[in-house]
Amino acid sequence: MKYSLTGFFLIILLGLLFAAPAAADEVYRWNFKPAENNQPSDTEEVYKELLKKYNGYFIGDTDNKELYLTFDNGYENGYTSDILDVLKEKDVPAAFFVTGHYLKSAPDLVKRMKKEGHIVGNHSYHHPSLPEVSNERIEKELDKVKEAYTRLTGDDDMLYLRPPQGTFSERSLKQSQQLGYINVFWSFAYVDWETEGQKGPEHAYQRIMKRVHPGAVMLLHAVSEDNAKALEKVIDECQEQGYTFKSLDELVLKTP
């Protein structure tokens, strides 16, 4: 069968229009694979490959009993102050990933985080799925948070990003890295963000302790009253078991 030159290019054009999306734009939703008996979690091989390529993290050194507490803060529900009280009393560092709404609604708590030595990370301004928006929108989302944080605290050091909704793609990882961010996912979490149907601090304590493991990057949500009330007991028990709480800086910025 013979085609004219025009027909040939038309076929090529149609193929491009209907081709599958580029691999760099494939949208992934973060997940981890919890293990039994407090052994380290794992995740998908493709996720690990992408994190390695773009200098992202989801877990620390699994040979050491070190833990990294992180909290996602989007809407203040009254419990971050209690969490900060516990962290101060126990001298435990944490990272708080904040949205634009949080910076506007809880500025005094953000300033307190900074003052008490915690990391404040970027969780985007409007909490969109980053792989599903343009590079320009990603840049605006992240810049608006950093600018608001700097105006509030005078600090322009915002190094870490927690991708909103746990979604990402190779493109969003690359774009955020080029903007100077280190993506931090997690190796531990449970359904703690639903404000209705909380089952009490003992339930939160049991869920957390069941999944604690060496090198865990722990994701907790500050909207959970149960988390806030269980946190002191969790810290005490983890330390009793020989765990040490570390800052993300000690994980990411470690020197040889």
N, C-alpha and C positions, 0 to 999 in steps of 0.2 A: 504494500500500500504506500502511495506517495503523498506527501504533504507539501503544500506551498510553504514558503518561508514564513509568511504571515500566520498560517495555520500552526506551524511548528511553535512559534513564539506564544501563540494563544494557548496551546496545550501546556507549555511551561508555566505561563502565568496562572492558569487555572490550578495547576499542581501546587503552586506556591500558596494560592489563596486557601486551598482546602487541606493543606498539609497539617499534620499534628503540630501543636504548640512546641516551640523550641524547648529543649530540656532545661535551659536556664530559667524558663518561666514556669516550670512545673511547680504547682503549689503543694507543699507538704504541711501536715499538721503534726507538731511534735508529739511523740509518745515515747514512753520508756517501758522497759520490761522488768517489773519487780521480781526479785528472787526470793527464795525461801530462807528462813533462818538468818535474817539480817545480813545476807550476802549482797555484794554490790549489784545494782541494777545495770541493765544493758539497754541498747536501743538499736535501731535499724542500721545496717552496714552503710547504706547510702547516706544516712544522716551523719554518721561518724566521719565518713570521707569528706563530706562538705564542711563539717566543723574543722577538721584538720586543715583543709585547703584555705579556709578563711579565718583561722585562728579563733574559733569559737569554743565554748566549754559547756559541758553538761554534768561533769563529775570531776572530782579531784583524784588524788593518788589513792588507789584502793588498797594499797599496802599499809596505809597509815590511818589511824582512828581519828580523822579530822573531819569536822563538819562545817558547812558554810550556810548560815541562815540567810534566807532572802525572803522579802515580803513584797507582794504586788499591791500597790495602793492606787486605786482609781477614784473611789468614792468614800469619803470619811464616814465611818459608822460609829465613831466614838471610842474605839478600842486601841488605836495606835498609841495614845498617851499611856495606857496601861502597859502595853508591850514595851515601850521605851523605859518605863519605870522598872520593869523586870530586868531588862538588858543592862540598865545602869547599875542596879543593885548587884547583879551577877557579874558585871564587867565583861559582857559578851558582845562582840561586834556583830553587825548585821548590814545587809544592803537593802535599801528600800527603792523600788522602781515606781516612779510617779508619773502620772498623766497631767495634762494641762488643767483638767478639772480639779485635781487634787492640789496643784500649786495655787490655784485661786481660792479654793475652799478651806485649805488648812495650811496657810503660810507659816504660822507659828510652829507647827509641828515639823515642817520641813527645816526651818531654821534650827529647831532643837536637834533634829537628826544630825545636821552638820556640826553643831556645837559639841555634841556628845561623841563625835568621832565615827559616826556611821557613814557608809557610802550611800549617796543618793544617785540612782541610775535613771536612765531614760526609758519610759514606757510608751512614748509617743504622746502627742497633744490630744488627739481625738480618738485614739485607740482603734485605728483601722487595721485591717489585715494588710500588712506591708507588701507581700508579694502580689497583691491584687490592685495596687495603685502604681502610678508612674514613679520613676526615679525622682522627678521634681517634687512630687507630693511627699515621698519619703523624706527628702531633704528638708522640706518645710515643716513636716511633723516633728522631726527631731530637733531642728534648729529652734522652733518655738519653745519647746520644753527647756532646752539649754539656756536660751536667752532669758526666759522667765526665772529660771533657777539662779542665774547670775545676778539679775536685778534684785532678787530677794536676799541672796546670801553674800554677794560679792565674789563668789567662787566660780571660776569658769572651767573647772576641772570636772567634766562629766564623761567618763570613759566607758561605762558599761550600758548595754542595751538589753532589755528583756522584750523580745518581739511580742507585740500585743496579739492576743488570741492564740498564741503558740504556733502561728503560721509563718512559713518562710519559704523561700526559693533560693536557688543559687544566685539569681539576680539580686534579691533583697539582701542576702548575706554580703555579696560583693559590694553593693552600693553603700550599705551601712559601714562596712570596713573602710571603704574609701573616705567616708565622712569622719573616720577616726574612732569608731566604736568597736567594742568587743562584745559579740553576742553571747549571752549567758542563758542557757536553758536550765534544765533541772533533772535530777535522777530520783527525786522523791516528791510526791504530792498526793493529796487525796481530795475528795470533793468537800471543800471547806468554804467555798465562796457563796454558797446559798444561805442567805440570812434567815430564811424560814426553815423550820424543821431541824434546828440545831439540837443535838442529842446530849449535850452536856460536856463539861470539861474532861470527865473520865473517859468518855468515848473518844474525844480528840487525842487524849494522852495515849490511849491504847492503839489508835490508828497510827499515830506518829511513831511510837516505839516499835511497832511491828515492822516498819519499813526503814528504820534508821540503819545505815550501813557505812563502812569506811569510805571516806571521800565524798559523802553525800552532799550535793547541792540541794538544799531543802527549800521547796517553794511552799510558802504559807500565805494566806490572805488575811490582811488586817481587818477585814469586815467581819471576821468570825469572832464572836464573843467566846466561844469554846476554846479557840486557840489562845486567846489572851489569858484566859483563866488557867489553861493547862501548861502554859509556857514555863513557868517557874519549876514545876514538877518535871517537865521534860528535860530542862537544862540540868537539874540536879541528878536525875537518873542517868542521863548520858555521861555526865562527868564521873558518876559512880562507876560506870562501865568502862572508864578509861578514855572517853572521847574528849577532844579539845575543840573548842569553837574558834574558827579562824576567819579572817577577813578575806574577801575575794582578792584583794591586793596581794595577799600572801600566796594565793593560788596562781594568779595570773602574772604578777610582776616579780616572781621569785627570781633570784639570781643564781647562776651556777655555783 
